[in-house]
């Protein structure tokens, strides 16, 4: 069964349940069920391979209450889940082992939305029958499921939170070239895409069990929302991280910047911080006055620059607005050129984050240490025949062969040359432009304007989408009012 078919079949069952209202609750419900299924599969594997002991009492392990398709159902199942299973998993917070803390952290804010034990049993049976999550082909299941359900949400992206395409996460990690023993942080890790790519790049370097433990201890992620945090933890377990205790649920920005010491600096920081979003009042007080803003992406950039150790490397995805923005953005860019080597800016075309947003984005690659002398820009082109990316024609890792062939060595970047996609700008020129990094490609022969008929069609389509979203919201509000009447 394909992922799309699997998710649809589960959604169809959940839609019959009066307790599950909307796609956000459906994905949350699905996530905790999949977490327990995968945890059980992995725990059995770990027990077979060594002296692992599960912190979960036997009767609450998936294989002992969910695996039997003819097992408990109806009111018995609902009573078990709500009054026994969830309290037991949350209570693991009191068990002082890393595994217990990971599980308790995942279930700290988890909730069983379903009201029908018979429908819940049907969902469990579909998961148990159709998923073999130890298959390597299913390693990226969670990102695929997350994207599938997000694509159904009309309001996706309102807070600047977008699923980062795997091709982009892999390219950024490939260029940063993490090595065994280096510490890596994603301070806004979402479902863990950058960290998973890091695991895959580091694993071939591991020769012993101690090396694998070293990878596990050096990977750090922080995500403030419970659902993507749960997905990130699960994804890490799928990729062999036995105890992803360094994937924490928290808001990285709530800790005062002055509290970070030298011991907490990192070799590599990689991130796609939420852009376009605004932090709650008071968060900016955790930062020095020169950085004070409520714009999330700017605060993350200040954090990343503070926590990168001398010689450390970073790759950060940011919107065009950061490149030409002023105020706090200018202060950050001034320090970036003064205290860091901003050696490369990869300019991505529209549609990379389709269908969530068409905002133009960039990847800034920089190292802490010597000041910037020259900045190389590389304009990533569409594949031949493309006018934009779409859900059916997304960005692919093979497209980045252009950048990789041009890049030079991963550390020294020797031998770079200007091409129709690449050009170099002196840091002094950027300073003269008041730190405006929005530098256009000088090798672009002409500005290609879209056909007016295509623009009109796109405008009409967007209007139709807005009207559909408004109608959906209206229907849901009316339904909610009827339920409360």
N, C-alpha and C positions, 0 to 999 in steps of 0.2 A: 504494500500500500504506500502511495506517495505521501509526502508530508502534507501537501495541500489537501488530499483526500482524508488523511487521518485527522487533521485539525478540523476540517469541515464536519466530519462525522461526530466528533466530540462536541463541537459547537452546537450541532443540531440537537444532540441529547440535552445539552445544558439549556438551550432555549425553551425547552419544555418545563424547566424548573422555575417556580415562581420566585425563588430567592436570588437568582442570578440576573442582574440587570445591566446589560450592555457588555461590550467587548472587553472593557478594562477589567471587569470582575471575572469574565470568562478566562482571560489569560492568567489572572492571579490564581484562580481556582485550579487551572490546568498546571500552573507552575509548581505548586506545592505537592500535587500528586506525582508529577514527574520527578521532582526532587527525591521523594521517598522511594520511588521505584528505582531510580539510578543509584541512590545511596545503598539500597539493599543489594543491588547487583554488585556494586563495587566492594561492599563489605564482605560479601561471600568470596570474592576474588582475593581480597587482602587476607582473609582468614586462611584461605587455602595456601597462600604464598608464605605466610609467616605467623607471628604470634599476635596478630591484631585481635582486639576484643572490642566489640561495639559498646558504646556508652548507653545505647537504647535498651531498655528492658525487653526481653524476648517477645513478650506478648504484643509489643507495640512496633515490632519490625514488620515491614511490608509483607514479607513472605509468610508471616504467621497470621495475618488478618485480611490481606487483600488478594493474595495470589490465587486462592481457590475460587474459581468462577461460580461455584455453588455455595460459597461461604455466606457470612452474615450479610443481611440486606435489610431494606425497609427501616422501620423505627429502631431496630436493634443496631444497625450500622450507624445511623445518625447519632444515637445516644453514645455509642462507643467513640466516634470521631470527636464529638463536641465536648463530652464530659470526661473522657479518659485520655484519648490520644493527644489532643492538643495541649491539655494541661501537663501531661507527662513530658512532652517535647519542650515546652516552655520552661519546665522545672529543671531541665538540664543545665540551665544557667548556674545552678548551685553546685554542679559537678566540676571540679577543678582540673579538667583535662582539655587539651586543644580541640579534640573531636567534639566533645560535648558542647563547648563554647560555640563552635561553628554551627551546629544544629540548632542550638538555642537562639543564636543570632538570626538565623534564617526564619525561625518561627516566632520571633518576638512580636511581629506585627502581622503575621499571616492570619487568614480568616477563612472559615468554611462557609461559603455563601449558599451552597445548595441546601434545599429543604427536604427534598425527596430522597430517601435512602435507596429506593429502587432505581432512580435515575443515576445516583452516585455509583451504585454497583455496576450499571451499564457502562459508565465512563471508565471505571477501574478495569472492567473486563476488556474494553477496547485497548487500553494502554498495555495491559498485560499480554494480550494476544498478538498485538501488531508491532510491538517495539522490542528489538533486541539491541539495547543501547551500548553493549560492549563491542558492537561492530564498528570498525574504523570508519565505515561509510556514514555512520550516524553521529560522528564527533561534533559536527556543527549544527546538530538538530535544533538546539535552543535558539541560536541566532535566526535560523530559518523560520521557526515557529513565531518568534517575537516579531520578525518583519511581516510575516503573513497576517498576523492579527492587527498590527499597527496600520497596515495598508487599508484596513477596513474602518479605521477611525477618522471621521471627517475633521476632527480637531487636532490631529497629530501635528506636532511641531510648534504649537502656540507658545511654548516656553523655550524654544530654541533647542529642544532635545530631539536629536535625530539619530537614527541607527546608522553607524559608520559602516559603509560598504567594506566587505572583507578584503577586496582588492586594495583599497586604500590603506587599511590597517597593516596588511602584509607588506606593502611597498614601504611605508614609513619605518616599520621595524627592520626590514631588510637593509635600509640605508643607514640606520643607527647601529646595526651590526652588534647586538649584545653578545658578550662573552661570558663564559662560565665564571661565576664569582662576582659579577657586577650586580649592583642593586638597581632595580627597575621600579618605577612608580607610575601609575596612571591615577591622578588625583580626582578624576571624574569618570570612573571606569565603566559605567553603564553595565552592559551585559558581559563585559570582559574581553571584547574583541582584540584590543592591542595586547593584552596579557596572554591570551591564547596563542597569538602569533609569536610572541616572545618564547613561550614554552616550546613551541614547535621548532624554533630556531636553536634553542639551547639544548634540547634533548640529544641530538646527535653528538654533542660535545661531551655528554656525560658518559663516564666509563664505569662508575661504581654506584652502589646504593647511596654512598655518602654524597656523590655528585648530585644525585636526584634530590636529596634532602637540601643541598646547597641551593639548588634552583628554587625549591619550595620556599625556603626562608628568605630569599632575595626578591621575591615578587610581591609587590605591594599595590593594593588597589583600594580606593575609597568610593563609595556610592551612597548617596543620601536617601534614595527611594527604595522601599523594601522589595518591590517586584524585580527591577533589574539587578539588585543585589543578590536576590535568590537565584536568578538565572546565571549571574556571574559565578557564584560559588558552585553551582551545579556543573557549569561548563568546565570549570577548573578540575573538578573531580573526574569528569569524563576524559580529561586529557592527562590523567595520571597524577594530579596533585592530591595526595591522600588527605591532607589536612590544610585546606586553604584558609588558615586562621588569619593570614595577612590581608584578606579581602574583607575590609571592614565596612559596616553600614554607619555612615556618619556624613556630615557636611564638612568637607575639608576646610571651608572658609570660616568656620566658627572659632577656630583656634587663632589667638593673636599671633601675628607674623613674628613678633619679637621673641616668642617663646621657642622658636626653632633654633637649635644649636648646631654646631659643626658636626656633631655625631649623627645628626639626622639628614645630612646632605647625601645626595644620591648620584650614582654614576650616570643613569639614564632616566629622563622623564619624557613620557609620551602621552599625548592627550588630545581629545577633541572636546574642549570645554563647552558647556552650553552657551550658545551665542544668541544675542537678542533678548535674553532673559534678564530680569532684575531681581536682585537679592532683597530679602526682607529688611526692614528698617533696623539699623544697628549693626548689621554685619560689617559695614565699612569701617566701624570703629575698631575692628581688629587689625587694621592696616595703618601704617604711617599716613600722615595728612596728605602727603604728595600723591598717594595712591587712592585716596578716598573717592569712591564712586559706588553706585549700586549695580553697575553693569557687570554681570557675572564673568564674562570672558576676560575683561580687564583685570579683575581681581585674581583670576586664575593665573594670568600671565605674571603678575607680581609675585604670586606664590611660587610658581615654577622657577622664576629667576632667582628667588631667595634660596630655594632648596636644592638647586643644582650645585654639585661640588666643583671645585676648580678642575678643569679638564673634562668635566661632565658634558654629556650630549643630550640634546632635546629635539623632539619633533612635535610641533603643535599645529593643529588645524584651526584656522581662524578665518572669519569672513572678510570680504573686501573692506568693510567699514573700519576694521582695525588698521588697515594699511594707510588710509587717508584721514582717519579721525584725529581730532585735536583734543585739547584738555589733558586729562589723565593719560590718554593714549599717547600723546606727544611725550609726556614725561617718561612713560615706559619705553618708548622707542628710542629716546635719547640715551637712557641707561643701557638699553639692549646693544646699541652701537658702541657705547663707551666701554662697557665691562664684558661684553660677549662678542664672539665672532659670528655674526649672522651671515653665514657663508652661502646659503641657498634659500630661495623662495620659489616653490613650485606653484604656479598659478593654474588652478583647476577650472575647467569650463562649467557653465551652467548645467544643472541636471544631475550632478554627481550624487546629490542626496534626494533625487526624485524617488517616490512621488511626494516627499514631505515638504520640500522647499526647492526653489530654483535659485536661491542665493548663491552668488559666486563665492568660492572658498579658496584658501591657499594653505600650503604647508610650509611653516617656517622651521628651518633647520639651523640650530645654533649651538655653540660650545662656549662654556664659561672659561674666561682667561684673558687672552689678548684682545684688544679692541678690533672692531671691524674695519678693514681697509677697503675691500670690494665686496659687493653683493652680486651673486649670480642669480639671474631669474631664468626660469624655464617655463614656457607656456605649453601646458599639456593640450595637444590637439584632439579633436574628435576623431574616431576612426573614419576611414573613408566611407562616404555615403550617409554619415550621421549628421543630424542637425541638433540633436540633443540626446541625452540618455533617457531611458524610460524603465519602467518595471520589467518589460520584456527584453530590453536591450541595455543592461546595466554596464557600469564600468567593470573592466576585467583586468586581472593582474598582468596579462600579456601586453597590454597597452603601455605599461611602465617600462618595457624593454628600451624604449626611446631614452628615458631618463637614465636607466642603468648603463646603457652603452656609452652615454655622454659623461656620466658622473666622474669617471676616473676612479682611483682606488678609494675604498670606503673610508679610510682615515685621512689620507693625504690629498685626495681629489686632484691629483696631478693631471696635466694635459688637457684641461678643459678648453674648448674652443667655442667661439660664437657660431651659431647656426641660425636657421630661420626660426627656430624655437627657443634659442638660448642667447642671452646677452648679459653684459656685465656693467654694473653701475658703481662708481666710486662712492664711498661713504660720505666724503665731503660734499658730493653733489646732493645726496639725500639730506644732509644737514642744511644745505642752502635752500632746499625745498621745504624747510620747517618740518623735517622728518616725515615727509609724505612718501610712503613706500609704494604707492599706487603708480608704478612706472610701466608705461605701455611698451609693447614689443616694437622696437624700431624697425624690425625686419618685415613687419606686416605691410604688404604692398597696398592694401586697400581695406577700407571699412566695409564689411559686407552687411548690407541692410536686408532685413527680412522682407519677404514679399508682403505687400499690404493685405492681400487676401488671406494669407496665413495668419497675420497678426489679428485680423478681424475674427477669423475662426477661433483663434486661441482665446481672444477676449470673450467671445460668446460662450465658449466651453467653460471658462473660469466663472462667468456669471451663472451658468447652469449649475456648476458645482456649489456655488454659494447658496443658490436658491434651494438646492437639494438638502444642503446642511441645515438651512433655516427650517425647512419643512420637517426634517427629522427631529430637530430640537423641539419644534412646536408640538409634534406628535408625542414625544417623550414627556414634555411638560404636562400636556393634557392628560396623558395616561397616569402620570404621578398624582395629578390633582384628583382624578377619579378614584384612585386607590385610597387617597386620604380623606375623601368625602364621606 
